[in-house]
Amino acid sequence: MVTLALAQAHPERVRHAVVLSAAHRTHPMSTAWRSVQRAIVRYALGHGEGARGLVLARALAMATYRSAREFEERFSGPPEATRDGFRFPVEAYLLARGESYAAQYRPEAFVCLSESIDLHRVEPESIRVPTTLIGVTEDQLVPISDMRELRDRHGGTCGLVEISSIYGHDAFLKETEVLRDVLSRALD
């Protein structure tokens, strides 16, 4: 998102833009998920439980970062009976990721970053810097259709590399070999 904004506002400072899993706007479904996350954090902050709210918001966010196929492969096992009810394998994973995140970040910073993502907008036609887009077909947060629209409306030379990854939006963290090759070609 930052690269797109920079390419639009200061094209003289960008020789070639490489954009990974970001489009010219935030998809309304992604904003819907983040709106609920922000509401959770704000509610928790209002009740003196900001860290707990951040755990839950981040757990919800994690459910949007990966693909349904990965969750099926990793978490299809039976739930564990506890004295408080059942605990599902995916639940343990999501809450652990939320707790890890909340131990390192402030709830207010999460809200600020989340809102800034949802406020992101650029006009593709105004971007004339040569651009390589990298989209993930399984990405729930940045649908490949939005990446294709950005490519089609781009004001200059623009290519889209579509990759498939079980990791969905988190492919940028996991698909290092594929991305190394794409980045090398784009920046050669």
C-alpha positions in Angstrom: 0.0 0.0 0.0 2.8 2.3 0.8 4.5 1.6 -2.5 1.4 2.4 -4.4 0.9 5.7 -2.5 4.5 6.6 -3.1 4.4 5.7 -6.8 1.3 8.0 -7.1 2.5 10.9 -5.0 6.2 10.9 -5.9 6.8 8.9 -9.1 10.2 10.5 -9.6 11.4 8.6 -6.5 10.4 5.2 -7.8 12.1 3.4 -10.6 10.0 0.2 -10.5 7.3 -0.6 -8.0 6.8 -4.1 -6.7 3.5 -4.6 -4.9 2.7 -7.8 -3.0 -0.9 -8.5 -1.9 -2.1 -5.0 -2.0 -4.5 -3.2 -4.3 -5.6 0.3 -5.1 -8.3 0.1 -2.4 -9.3 -2.1 0.5 -12.0 -4.7 -0.4 -15.2 -4.1 1.6 -15.2 -7.6 3.0 -11.7 -7.0 4.4 -13.0 -3.8 6.0 -15.9 -5.7 7.4 -13.5 -8.1 9.2 -11.2 -5.3 10.4 -14.2 -3.3 11.6 -15.2 -6.1 13.9 -11.7 -6.5 15.1 -11.5 -2.8 15.9 -14.8 -2.9 17.7 -13.5 -5.8 19.9 -10.4 -3.8 20.8 -12.3 -0.6 21.5 -14.8 -2.4 23.6 -12.1 -4.1 25.6 -10.2 -0.8 26.0 -13.3 0.8 27.4 -13.5 -2.0 30.0 -9.8 -1.9 31.0 -9.1 -5.1 29.1 -7.2 -3.8 26.0 -4.8 -6.7 25.9 -7.5 -9.3 26.0 -9.4 -7.5 23.3 -6.2 -7.5 21.2 -5.8 -11.2 21.7 -9.4 -11.8 20.3 -9.0 -9.3 17.5 -5.7 -10.8 16.3 -7.2 -14.3 16.6 -10.0 -13.2 14.3 -7.5 -11.6 11.9 -5.4 -14.8 11.8 -8.5 -16.6 10.5 -8.5 -14.3 7.4 -4.8 -14.6 6.7 -4.6 -18.2 5.7 -6.6 -20.4 3.2 -9.5 -22.6 4.0 -7.5 -25.5 2.6 -4.7 -25.0 5.1 -7.1 -24.9 8.0 -8.7 -28.1 6.7 -5.4 -29.9 6.5 -4.1 -28.6 9.9 -7.1 -28.4 12.1 -9.7 -31.0 11.2 -9.1 -33.1 14.3 -11.7 -33.6 17.1 -12.2 -31.0 19.8 -10.9 -31.5 23.3 -13.4 -31.7 26.1 -12.6 -29.2 28.9 -14.4 -28.2 32.1 -15.5 -25.0 30.3 -16.7 -26.7 27.1 -15.0 -27.9 24.0 -11.7 -26.5 22.6 -11.2 -27.0 18.9 -7.8 -27.4 17.4 -8.1 -24.3 15.3 -9.2 -22.3 18.4 -6.0 -23.2 20.2 -4.0 -22.0 17.3 -5.8 -18.8 16.8 -5.8 -17.8 20.5 -2.1 -18.7 20.7 -1.3 -16.4 17.8 -3.5 -13.7 19.4 -1.7 -14.0 22.7 1.7 -13.9 21.1 0.8 -10.7 19.2 -0.8 -9.0 22.2 2.4 -9.6 24.2 4.3 -7.4 21.7 1.9 -4.7 20.5 -0.4 -2.1 22.0 -4.1 -2.3 21.3 -4.2 1.4 20.2 -1.5 0.8 17.7 -3.5 -2.1 16.2 -6.6 0.1 15.8 -4.5 2.8 14.2 -2.9 0.4 11.7 -6.2 -1.3 11.0 -7.9 2.0 10.2 -5.0 3.2 8.0 -5.3 0.0 5.9 -9.0 0.6 5.4 -8.5 4.3 4.5 -6.0 3.3 1.7 -7.0 4.6 -1.7 -5.0 5.4 -4.9 -6.2 6.0 -8.4 -4.6 3.3 -10.6 -4.7 5.5 -13.7 -2.5 8.1 -12.0 0.3 5.6 -11.4 2.7 5.6 -14.3 5.7 4.0 -12.7 6.5 0.6 -14.1 4.9 -1.9 -11.7 5.0 -5.6 -10.9 2.0 -6.8 -8.9 2.1 -10.1 -7.0 -1.2 -11.6 -6.1 -2.2 -14.8 -4.3 -5.2 -16.6 -5.7 -6.2 -17.9 -2.2 -5.8 -14.4 -0.6 -9.1 -13.6 1.2 -8.0 -10.1 2.2 -6.9 -8.9 -1.2 -8.9 -10.8 -3.7 -7.1 -11.6 -7.0 -9.9 -9.8 -8.8 -8.8 -6.5 -7.1 -5.2 -7.1 -8.2 -6.4 -7.7 -11.8 -8.4 -4.5 -11.7 -5.4 -2.6 -10.5 -3.3 -4.1 -13.3 -6.0 -3.3 -15.9 -6.5 0.3 -14.7 -2.8 1.1 -14.1 -1.7 4.2 -16.0 1.6 2.7 -17.2 3.4 -0.6 -17.7 2.1 -3.1 -15.2 2.3 -6.8 -14.9 0.6 -9.2 -12.5 2.2 -12.4 -11.3 -0.4 -14.7 -9.8 0.8 -17.4 -7.4 -1.1 -20.1 -5.6 -0.4 -20.7 -2.0 -2.1 -22.6 0.8 -0.9 -19.7 3.0 -3.3 -17.2 1.4 -2.5 -13.6 2.4 0.5 -14.9 4.5 2.2 -16.2 1.4 4.5 -13.2 1.6 5.9 -14.8 4.9 6.0 -18.4 3.7 6.7 -18.6 -0.1 10.2 -17.3 0.0 11.5 -19.3 -3.0 8.7 -18.3 -5.3 8.9 -14.7 -4.2 12.7 -14.6 -4.5 12.4 -15.5 -8.1 9.6 -13.0 -8.9 11.4 -10.2 -7.0 14.7 -10.9 -8.7 13.0 -10.7 -12.2 11.1 -7.6 -11.3 14.1 -5.7 -9.9 16.7 -7.0 -12.3 
